[in-house]
Amino acid sequence: MKFRIVALLVICMVVLSACGKASQEDVVHKANEKWNDAKGYELSASMEVKTGSEPRVYDVNVWHTKPDFYRVTVKEQGEDVTQMIVRNKEGVFVVTPSLRKTYKFQSDWPKQNSQAYLIGALAEDLLSDEAAVMKEEEKHYVFEVATRNREKTALPVQQIIVDKKTMLPTRVSIMNEALEEQVVITFNSIDLGAKHKAEEYAVEKFTENEEKETAAADIESEEFRTHYPELNWDHTKLVDTQSINDNGVERVILTFEGEKPFTLMQQPVVYNETTLPVFSPGDPADLGFTIGAMTDHSISWEKDGVSFFIASTKLSREEMMEVAASVTEDSMK
């Protein structure tokens, strides 16, 4: 009789324990509901990019107002240049206020890929991966989820950590195939329900005259030097270097041939006197250290007063991003 009572108590404890433990489906549903139900949000985060020779840390601020208004501001810590991705009723823009440079895209960003600093995109990641795995810790739910990209990516896995009490993400770690951290997003604050009017997303609001004058002076004083990619591609080599003077602007063209051929062009940034947006084909490309523009066969970006353009009919988007991330000053000399 005592044995039966003890056995019954054990069974009851197991059942109660099971009832108190949330299933993965319940947690995903609850998180998705909370992250997407708000009419808007504002968040701040830090983003550490470990893909280069030295880690870089960026401050990220996001506004989102339903259904499709976004403003993502990215600024490298210790640097003065701020960049933005803005989506408003006019389209998608990449804005560099200090240079009065604005590029306009006919793009469905941010819908096509994972965007670790947008909580709505993280919710889509959780829902899209049927093989996602959740581990429950004392204060957090930890998900291992596939990233969503158009093709095979060098960063296929992400770990999303959700606070049990607030049901909000606290950290996202994006990893390579060896499960090594390459990009880490740490959320400092998330304000669900924050409101911003449509006119606050107007691109003209983000052009700052004082930064413009400072940046223009800096560019004029810097000496243009050739940059080279640092790649461990055994069967792709630099075969030709050309320097062209086009109306007083020096342009360098590097030609690489082999299994993964591409052309890298570079020149000093041309300063814009106008604030009118310039149409750019493709999609915004978040390279970590800057925001560029990507198509299926090219990628362009600006960094440290230099404008870069890579073209290739053989490289995938991920491979072009790998080349771009490796480009440094004088690295092949």
C-alpha positions as a printed Julia matrix, in Angstrom:
333×3 Matrix{Float64}:
  0.0    0.0     0.0
  2.81   2.4     0.91
  4.56   1.51   -2.32
  1.46   2.41   -4.33
  1.14   5.75   -2.54
  4.81   6.61   -3.17
  4.5    5.59   -6.81
  1.38   7.72   -7.19
  3.15  10.72   -5.66
  6.09  10.28   -8.03
  3.77  10.12  -11.04
  1.93  13.24   -9.86
  5.23  15.11   -9.46
  6.34  14.12  -12.95
  3.02  15.21  -14.44
  3.07  18.52  -12.58
  6.67  19.1   -13.64
  5.79  18.42  -17.25
  2.81  20.74  -17.06
  4.96  23.57  -15.73
  7.52  23.29  -18.53
  6.67  25.25  -21.67
  6.96  23.43  -24.97
  9.11  24.81  -27.77
  5.99  25.48  -29.84
  4.43  27.46  -26.99
  7.54  29.6   -26.51
  7.9   30.31  -30.24
  4.22  31.23  -30.48
  4.37  33.5   -27.43
  7.56  35.22  -28.58
  6.27  35.7   -32.12
  3.0   37.12  -30.82
  4.71  39.6   -28.51
  7.38  40.72  -30.98
  4.9   41.3   -33.81
  1.76  42.54  -32.03
  3.17  45.96  -31.17
  2.4   48.74  -33.66
  6.03  49.72  -33.5
  9.2   49.52  -31.46
 12.5   51.22  -30.81
 15.62  49.36  -29.74
 19.31  49.9   -29.15
 21.96  47.23  -29.43
 25.67  46.68  -29.87
 26.98  44.59  -32.75
 30.4   42.95  -32.64
 31.76  41.72  -35.97
 34.57  39.18  -35.68
 35.07  38.32  -39.35
 38.02  40.68  -39.94
 41.56  40.63  -38.6
 40.38  42.6   -35.55
 36.87  42.67  -34.03
 34.83  45.8   -34.7
 32.0   47.03  -32.46
 29.03  49.07  -33.68
 26.18  50.89  -31.99
 22.85  50.06  -33.62
 19.56  51.89  -33.16
 16.32  50.72  -34.78
 12.93  52.33  -35.28
 10.06  50.32  -36.72
  6.49  51.43  -37.33
  3.97  49.02  -38.82
  3.6   47.93  -41.44
  6.79  48.74  -43.38
  8.6   51.78  -41.97
 12.16  51.18  -40.71
 15.17  53.22  -39.71
 18.37  51.37  -38.79
 21.29  53.54  -37.69
 24.75  51.99  -37.52
 27.84  53.73  -36.14
 31.22  52.16  -35.43
 32.42  52.91  -31.91
 35.25  55.43  -32.0
 34.34  56.66  -35.51
 32.35  59.72  -36.62
 30.56  58.37  -39.69
 26.96  57.2   -39.25
 25.04  55.17  -41.84
 21.35  54.37  -42.06
 19.01  52.01  -43.82
 15.64  53.74  -44.15
 12.41  52.27  -45.47
  9.51  54.68  -45.92
  6.61  55.1   -48.35
  9.05  56.2   -51.06
 11.19  53.06  -50.97
 14.4   51.76  -49.38
 17.4   54.07  -48.89
 20.97  53.84  -47.63
 21.96  57.2   -46.18
 25.38  58.52  -45.15
 24.5   61.91  -43.6
 28.09  63.12  -43.22
 28.68  62.85  -46.99
 25.17  63.87  -48.06
 25.04  60.57  -49.93
 21.72  58.8   -50.38
 21.11  55.69  -52.48
 17.61  54.52  -53.34
 16.72  50.85  -53.93
 13.77  49.09  -55.49
 14.01  46.4   -52.86
 11.8   44.38  -50.53
 14.34  44.74  -47.69
 14.18  43.51  -44.94
 12.01  40.6   -46.06
 14.47  38.55  -48.11
 17.06  37.62  -45.46
 17.68  37.27  -41.76
 18.33  40.6   -40.03
 19.53  39.88  -36.51
 18.86  43.38  -35.14
 15.2   43.4   -36.29
 13.02  41.49  -33.82
 10.31  40.87  -36.41
 12.9   39.17  -38.64
 14.06  37.07  -35.67
 10.47  35.96  -35.14
 10.35  34.87  -38.79
 13.59  32.93  -38.28
 12.05  31.03  -35.35
  8.91  30.2   -37.34
 10.69  29.27  -40.58
 13.12  26.65  -39.27
 11.3   23.38  -38.61
 14.57  21.9   -37.32
 15.09  24.64  -34.71
 16.2   23.39  -31.3
 15.32  25.03  -27.97
 17.23  24.59  -24.73
 15.72  25.88  -21.49
 17.99  27.5   -18.92
 17.18  29.04  -15.54
 16.44  32.53  -16.9
 16.51  32.09  -20.67
 15.3   30.09  -23.63
 18.14  29.39  -26.04
 17.3   28.62  -29.67
 19.62  27.28  -32.35
 18.07  28.32  -35.65
 19.06  28.43  -39.32
 19.54  31.85  -40.9
 17.28  32.73  -43.83
 19.16  33.62  -46.97
 18.66  33.34  -50.7
 21.42  30.79  -51.08
 23.94  28.81  -49.08
 25.64  31.16  -46.69
 28.94  31.21  -44.86
 26.95  32.06  -41.71
 24.23  29.38  -41.65
 23.43  29.18  -37.93
 22.32  31.61  -35.26
 21.71  31.29  -31.55
 18.84  33.42  -30.25
 18.6   33.94  -26.49
 15.2   34.99  -25.09
 14.61  36.27  -21.56
 11.98  34.13  -19.8
 10.54  37.01  -17.8
 10.17  39.61  -20.56
  9.96  37.19  -23.52
 12.28  39.54  -25.44
 15.57  38.66  -27.17
 18.71  39.59  -25.24
 21.46  38.27  -27.51
 21.91  36.82  -31.0
 25.06  35.02  -32.06
 25.55  34.32  -35.79
 27.95  31.46  -36.47
 29.85  29.85  -39.31
 29.67  26.17  -40.23
 32.18  25.35  -37.46
 29.78  27.04  -34.97
 32.3   29.82  -34.31
 30.82  33.22  -33.45
 31.21  35.7   -36.28
 28.65  38.38  -35.41
 27.14  39.04  -31.95
 24.15  41.31  -31.35
 23.55  42.33  -27.73
 20.24  44.1   -27.11
 20.55  46.92  -24.6
 16.91  48.05  -24.65
 13.69  47.23  -26.52
 10.72  49.57  -26.24
  7.63  47.86  -27.66
  4.93  50.31  -28.64
  7.27  53.24  -29.32
  5.62  55.58  -31.83
  7.18  57.49  -34.72
  5.22  59.45  -37.31
  5.61  58.78  -41.03
  7.31  62.15  -41.56
 10.02  61.16  -39.07
 11.23  58.58  -41.61
 11.8   61.24  -44.3
 15.33  60.85  -45.67
 15.94  64.62  -45.73
 15.84  64.7   -41.92
 19.01  62.61  -41.74
 21.39  64.95  -43.61
 23.6   66.88  -41.23
 25.47  69.92  -42.56
 28.14  70.07  -39.85
 29.16  66.44  -40.42
 29.14  67.08  -44.18
 31.74  69.87  -43.95
 33.98  67.9   -41.6
 33.85  64.72  -43.68
 34.49  66.6   -46.95
 37.61  68.2   -45.47
 38.85  64.83  -44.22
 38.41  63.19  -47.64
 40.26  65.99  -49.45
 43.24  65.74  -47.07
 43.65  61.95  -47.22
 46.02  60.37  -49.74
 44.37  57.7   -51.87
 46.07  54.32  -51.52
 45.3   51.05  -53.24
 43.44  48.42  -51.21
 43.69  44.68  -51.78
 41.62  41.68  -50.62
 43.17  39.24  -48.16
 41.92  35.88  -49.4
 42.99  32.29  -48.83
 41.82  31.22  -52.28
 44.6   29.01  -53.68
 43.33  29.03  -57.26
 42.43  32.72  -57.6
 45.26  35.22  -58.19
 45.79  38.88  -59.02
 46.84  39.03  -62.69
 46.53  42.69  -63.64
 46.56  46.15  -62.05
 45.53  49.27  -63.94
 45.5   52.89  -62.79
 43.31  55.32  -64.74
 42.97  59.08  -64.3
 39.39  60.11  -65.05
 38.93  63.91  -64.96
 41.45  64.22  -62.15
 40.08  61.27  -60.16
 42.41  58.26  -59.83
 40.74  54.9   -60.35
 42.49  51.55  -59.73
 41.24  48.33  -61.34
 42.45  44.95  -60.02
 41.71  41.83  -62.07
 41.68  38.42  -60.39
 41.51  35.2   -62.41
 41.22  31.5   -61.56
 38.44  29.37  -60.12
 36.69  32.43  -58.61
 37.45  35.37  -60.93
 36.38  38.93  -60.12
 37.3   42.57  -60.75
 37.81  45.06  -57.91
 37.6   48.78  -58.76
 38.32  51.59  -56.32
 38.65  55.37  -56.28
 38.39  58.26  -53.83
 34.83  59.03  -52.75
 33.29  61.78  -54.84
 31.63  64.27  -52.52
 27.99  65.13  -53.27
 26.81  68.74  -53.18
 23.21  67.61  -53.61
 21.01  65.61  -51.28
 18.94  64.04  -54.08
 18.87  60.22  -53.84
 20.85  58.29  -56.45
 19.14  55.15  -57.72
 21.1   51.98  -56.94
 20.22  48.53  -58.29
 19.93  45.5   -56.02
 19.51  45.4   -52.25
 21.17  47.03  -49.24
 24.06  44.83  -48.08
 25.04  44.99  -44.42
 28.78  44.26  -44.47
 29.18  44.97  -40.75
 31.78  47.68  -41.26
 29.53  49.56  -43.69
 26.29  49.3   -45.65
 26.69  48.72  -49.37
 24.6   47.73  -52.38
 24.44  44.22  -53.83
 23.13  42.59  -57.0
 23.59  39.0   -58.17
 26.82  40.0   -59.95
 28.21  43.02  -58.08
 28.67  44.69  -54.73
 29.64  48.3   -53.98
 30.42  50.18  -50.8
 32.31  53.18  -49.38
 34.74  53.13  -46.5
 37.39  55.52  -45.15
 37.03  57.91  -48.07
 37.28  55.21  -50.76
 34.56  53.94  -53.08
 34.74  50.21  -53.96
 33.02  48.08  -56.6
 33.36  44.3   -57.14
 31.98  42.66  -60.28
 31.88  38.95  -61.09
 29.74  36.52  -63.08
 31.14  33.56  -61.14
 31.02  34.55  -57.46
 27.94  34.01  -55.32
 26.59  36.86  -53.2
 28.22  35.33  -50.13
 31.58  35.07  -51.89
 31.39  38.71  -53.0
 30.67  39.68  -49.39
 33.67  37.6   -48.29
 35.91  39.48  -50.73
 34.5   42.84  -49.62
 35.03  42.06  -45.93
 38.68  41.14  -46.58
 39.68  44.32  -48.44
 42.35  46.29  -46.57
 44.9   48.96  -47.45
 48.14  47.72  -49.07
 47.54  44.14  -47.84
 49.07  42.41  -50.92
 52.21  44.52  -51.23
